[in-house]
Structures are given as structure tokens and as C-alpha cells.
Amino acid sequence: MPIVTVQQGPRDIALKRDLVARITDAFVEAYRIPAETVQVWIHEVPADSWGAAGKLVADK
């Protein structure tokens, strides 16, 4: 059973639904497994808890 973890900033629920469907479809096609065996976990990190290039994303 594949488990895919996505770490990202907060996104709209419609975008997350689409992402989960596309990731699942990719695993079904690549591994020839049932969609029911694919799990996608989305870990959303707030902009004030994430840094890039030495600065908080919230400060950009």
C-alpha cells in the first residue's frame, strides 16, 4: 500500500481534492494497483512556520 506525503502551504480544498485524485491515478497507472490501496497524506504548514532562503515565507 503506497503512502504519499505532501508537505505544502495551505491550499483550497478543491485544489487538494484534485491533487489527491491525480496522485492516486499516477500510482494506479504506474504500479497497476487498485486506487483503494493508495493513501495520500497532506501536511499543511502555515507560512509563519516555514522558511526559505533565510526568511519566513510569511515575511515575503
C-alpha positions in Angstrom: 0.0 0.0 0.0 1.7 3.2 -1.1 1.5 6.2 1.2 2.4 9.6 -0.3 3.0 12.5 1.9 2.7 16.1 0.5 4.1 18.9 2.6 2.9 22.3 1.4 1.4 25.6 2.5 -2.4 25.8 3.0 -4.4 25.3 -0.2 -8.1 25.4 -1.1 -9.9 22.1 -0.6 -10.9 21.9 -4.3 -7.2 22.0 -5.2 -6.4 19.3 -2.6 -9.1 17.1 -4.0 -7.7 17.4 -7.5 -4.1 16.7 -6.2 -5.2 13.6 -4.4 -7.0 12.3 -7.4 -4.1 12.9 -9.7 -1.5 11.4 -7.4 -3.8 8.3 -6.9 -4.2 8.0 -10.7 -0.5 8.2 -11.2 0.1 5.3 -8.8 -2.7 3.2 -10.3 -1.2 3.6 -13.7 2.5 3.2 -12.8 2.1 0.3 -10.3 -1.1 -1.3 -11.7 -2.7 -1.4 -8.3 -6.3 -0.6 -7.1 -6.9 3.0 -6.2 -8.2 1.8 -2.8 -4.6 0.9 -1.8 -3.2 4.4 -2.4 -3.1 6.8 0.6 -2.3 10.5 0.2 -1.5 12.5 3.4 -1.4 16.3 3.1 0.6 18.1 5.8 -0.1 21.8 5.6 2.5 24.1 7.1 1.4 27.7 7.9 3.5 30.5 6.3 4.8 31.6 9.7 6.2 28.1 10.4 8.1 27.7 7.1 11.3 29.3 6.0 13.1 29.6 2.6 16.2 31.5 1.6 16.7 32.6 5.3 13.3 34.2 5.7 9.9 33.1 6.9 7.5 32.6 3.9 5.1 34.8 5.8 7.6 37.7 5.5 7.9 37.5 1.8 
